[in-house]
C-alpha cells in the first residue's frame, strides 16, 4: 500500500499494529535520520557496527503547516513534530561508540534509566541537562550493552523528549552530553 493520509483521528476497536521487515531498520554506519525512512520504526544499531557511529536527528520543524491550520493539512508537510524514533542495541557495542545527536540547536529533555548489568543490577536515573544535545553509548558505563534502547520524540520547537533504558557495566554514568 502507498502512503495514506488521514485528516482527523483514527479509531480502531481491534487495535493497530505493525509487522513485517519494514518495521525494523538496521543501521551500521553514521546516518542522518529521516521521518519517512526512520520515524515510527525500530532502529536497530549494532551487529557489525563501525567505530564511532553517529545518528543525527533531523532539525525539529514546528512551523510548516502547523496542526492548527485546520482540515486539509498538506500530507507532504515538513512539520515533523510528534515523530518518534525508537533506537535499540541488539548486541553489545564492544569497542565502538554510538552517539545520537541533534543539529546542535535542538536539546534533549527527559530521563534514561541506567542499569548495571554485570554485578549488582544497580539502577540509577539520569536526566538531560539544559544544554544536552547528545546521547553517548560506549558499551560499558554509559550504556550500549545488548538491550539498551531509547525512544526520542520531537515534542516541541527545539525539544526532543527522551525515555529509555541504558544497560551498562561497571559504575553507570550519564549518557547525556553537550556537543
N, C-alpha and C positions, 0 to 999 in steps of 0.2 A: 504494500500500500504506500502511496506517496504521502508526503507531509500533509496533514489535515489540520485545519484551523477551526476552532470553535469560538463563538462570541458569546460569552456568558459561562456560568458554572456548568459542570458536568456532574451528573448524579448517576451512580451505579449502585443498585441494590445487591448485586452479587460480587462486587469488588473489581478492581482494575489491577492487572499485574503485567510485568514484562517478562519475556522469556526468549531464549534463543541466543545465538552467538553475538548478535549486535548489541546486546545489553552490557557486554564487558569489552572494554578497550584496553589492550595491553600496550604498555609504553616501556621502552628500554633505553631511550635516549632523551636528551633535553627537548622539550616540546612547549610551545605556546598553546594553552588550552583554548578551545573554541566552544561557544554554547551549542552549536549544531552538532559538532562531532563528539563532544565530551559531556555536555550537560545532561543530567538525568541518568547517566550511565555509571557503571562501576569502573573506575580507572585502576587497573592492576599494574603496579610498578614493582619490578623485581626480576627474579629469574636471572637472565643474562644481563643484568643492569650494568651499564658502563659507569665508570667513576664520575662522581660529581654531576649527577643528573639534576637539572633544574626544570621544574614545571612552573611556567609563568601563567598566572591567571590574567584574563582579559581585563582591561580597564572597565570599571563599572560605569554604565551609561544609564542614567535615570531620566534624562530629559527628552530623548527622542520618542515621540508618540507616547506620552505618559498615559497610564491606565485611566486617568481622569478625563481623557479626551472623549469618552463615551463609546457607544456601539460603533462598530466598523473599524476598530483599530487595525492598522496595517499589519498583516501577518509577517511581513518582512522587516519589521521594526528593528532598529539597532539597540533598543532598550533591552538590557539584559538583567534587570532587577528581578530577583527571585530564582535565577538559575542556580542549580545545585550541582556541585562536583563532589563525588564520593571517591576518595583515594584510599586504596588498601595495599598492604605489603604482604604478598603470599609467602615469600621466602625471605629469610633474614638478609638484610643488606650487610654483608660481612666486611669488606674492605673498601666500601664505597660510601657515598653520602647521597641523600635525596633532599633537595631543597625545593620548597613550594613558596613562590614569591608573588608579590603583586607588582604593579607598574611603578612602585615607589611613592605613589600618591595615596592609593587605597591602603587601608590599615585593617588589621585583624581585631575583632572583638570576640570574646568567648573564652572557653576553657577546654583544656585537654586533661584527661585523667592519665597519669603515667603509672605503670605497673612494673615493679622489679621482678622479672620472671625467673631469675637464676638462684635466688636464695630465699628470701622471706616472703616473697609476693607482696611486699610493702607497696602501698599506693600513696600517691600524692597528686593533688590537682595543681595545674599551672595555668594562670590566666595571661592573656595577651596584654602587653603594656601599651600605653597610648601611642607609641610610635612604631610598634612591631609590624613589619611587613614581610617577614619570612618565617617559615616553619622549617626547621632543620632536623632531619633524622640521620643519625650517624651509625645506626646498627648496634649501639650499646646504650649509653646513658640517656640520650635524648630521644630514644625510640628507634624504630626501624627493624625490630625483631619481628619475625613472622606473626601476623595477626594485628599489627599496627594498622589503624585506619583513622581517617579524619573526614568529616563532611563539612564542606565550605559552601556557604550560600551568600550570593550578592544580595545583601539585605537592605541597603540604602546607599545613597551617594557616599562614596569614599569608605564604605564599611562592608567587609566580608565577615560574616558570623561563622565561627569555628566551633565544632564539638568533635570529640573523638577519644580514642584510647591509644596512647603511645606505649607500646610494650618495649621495655628496655632491659638492660642488665647492669649490675653494679648499682651505685647510688644514682637514682634517676635525677635528671636535671631538666629544666625547661627547654622545650623545643622552639620556643618563640624567640625571635631575634629581630634586630633592626639592620637593614642592609648596609 
